[in-house]
Amino acid sequence: MNQNYRNIINNLTSITNESIFTDTHNNEYHSLFMGVILRALLDVTKPVTLHEHTHIKVDRNAARSWFFTCSGVTCENFEYICDIAGINPIAMRAIAYKTLQREDIDDVRKQINSFFNQSSIYYEG
């Protein structure tokens, strides 16, 4: 797995925890599926506002279901994405849960967005 993705996940957990990473061989899909996971973290942590668009509520609820559903197609999809990304799905659920409990959620969102911005600059060049 790309070291940049390891760093962002470790930063989100505030510890270096190698048990969240699986031994999946690095492939061209890791970046794509780590992006899916991080995008879902952004969606699930989007602050609730008084006059938000319906699609924001739908995205937030869909991301919450994706992370925390324990059976069915949604669960299978989450576990498949984590597997391809090289992330332990149980650990990723714990990270998502702990992230939602953090008081510095705005900082977490900035960190993820900054990572996306840096990654897109890197891949464009």
Order of alpha helices (4+ residues) and beta strands (2+ residues): alpha-alpha-alpha-alpha-alpha-alpha
